[in-house]
Amino acid sequence: MPQRISEDRVLLSTAEASTASGLSREYISRLLRTKRIEGVKLGGHDWLVYEDSLEKFLAQPRKPGPKGPLKKPKQENLNATPADNGDGASSADSS
């Protein structure tokens, strides 16, 4: 249940913040630890999130995360023959 600590700021648990925002509790905890959103640490690993800070964060445009594993660059054919010199003969044949 949200708690009001002053007339204008409401505190949410990380579970309530997760439900309200659609973000995971782990991600919200990371945002709190890195001070990207404001909150209060109760001790141990429990946090309370300022609702207005969470709303401000959610209003910011964000880039989507990676869609999957990175693609490895294609390796060139290691058994490639020497390039020809333009006249149809390979460079080893020209004299």
C-alpha positions as CSV (number, residue, x, y, z in Angstrom):
1,M,0.0,0.0,0.0
2,P,1.5,3.4,-1.0
3,Q,2.7,5.5,2.0
4,R,2.6,9.3,2.0
5,I,5.5,10.8,4.0
6,S,4.7,14.4,3.2
7,E,1.9,16.3,1.5
8,D,3.4,15.8,-2.0
9,R,5.6,12.7,-2.0
10,V,4.3,9.1,-2.0
11,L,6.5,6.0,-1.4
12,L,5.9,2.7,-3.1
13,S,7.5,-0.6,-2.4
14,T,9.5,-2.1,-5.3
15,A,6.7,-4.6,-5.9
16,E,4.2,-1.8,-6.2
17,A,6.5,0.2,-8.4
18,S,7.0,-2.9,-10.6
19,T,3.3,-3.4,-11.0
20,A,2.7,0.3,-11.7
21,S,5.5,0.6,-14.2
22,G,5.7,-2.8,-15.9
23,L,9.5,-2.9,-15.0
24,S,11.0,-5.8,-13.0
25,R,11.7,-5.4,-9.3
26,E,15.4,-6.1,-10.1
27,Y,15.6,-3.3,-12.6
28,I,13.9,-0.9,-10.3
29,S,16.4,-1.8,-7.6
30,R,19.2,-1.2,-10.0
31,L,17.7,2.2,-10.9
32,L,17.6,3.1,-7.2
33,R,21.2,1.9,-6.5
34,T,22.5,3.9,-9.5
35,K,20.4,6.9,-8.4
36,R,18.5,7.2,-11.7
37,I,15.3,7.3,-9.6
38,E,14.9,8.4,-6.0
39,G,14.0,6.3,-3.0
40,V,14.8,5.3,0.5
41,K,16.7,2.2,1.5
42,L,15.1,0.5,4.5
43,G,18.0,-1.8,5.4
44,G,19.4,-4.9,3.8
45,H,18.0,-5.0,0.3
46,D,14.5,-3.4,0.8
47,W,13.8,-0.1,-1.0
48,L,10.9,2.3,-1.2
49,V,10.5,4.3,-4.4
50,Y,9.3,7.9,-4.6
51,E,6.3,7.7,-6.9
52,D,7.0,11.1,-8.6
53,S,10.6,10.1,-9.3
54,L,9.4,6.8,-10.9
55,E,6.8,8.7,-13.0
56,K,9.5,11.2,-14.1
57,F,11.8,8.4,-15.2
58,L,9.0,6.6,-17.1
59,A,8.2,9.9,-19.0
60,Q,11.7,10.1,-20.4
61,P,12.3,8.6,-23.8
62,R,14.5,5.5,-23.6
63,K,16.2,3.3,-26.2
64,P,15.0,-0.3,-26.4
65,G,17.5,-2.9,-25.2
66,P,19.2,-5.4,-27.4
67,K,17.0,-7.8,-29.3
68,G,19.1,-10.9,-29.1
69,P,22.7,-12.1,-29.3
70,L,25.2,-10.1,-31.3
71,K,25.9,-11.5,-34.8
72,K,29.5,-12.5,-35.4
73,P,31.1,-10.9,-38.4
74,K,31.5,-13.2,-41.4
75,Q,34.9,-14.6,-41.9
76,E,36.3,-14.2,-45.4
77,N,37.0,-17.4,-47.3
78,L,40.4,-18.5,-46.0
79,N,41.0,-20.6,-49.2
80,A,40.6,-17.7,-51.6
81,T,42.7,-17.8,-54.8
82,P,44.9,-14.8,-55.7
83,A,43.0,-12.0,-57.5
84,D,43.4,-11.9,-61.2
85,N,45.1,-8.9,-62.8
86,G,42.2,-8.0,-65.1
87,D,43.2,-9.8,-68.2
88,G,41.8,-13.2,-67.2
89,A,45.2,-14.6,-66.1
90,S,46.1,-14.8,-62.5
91,S,49.0,-12.7,-61.2
92,A,51.2,-15.8,-61.0
93,D,50.8,-16.4,-64.7
94,S,51.8,-12.9,-65.9
95,S,55.5,-12.3,-67.0
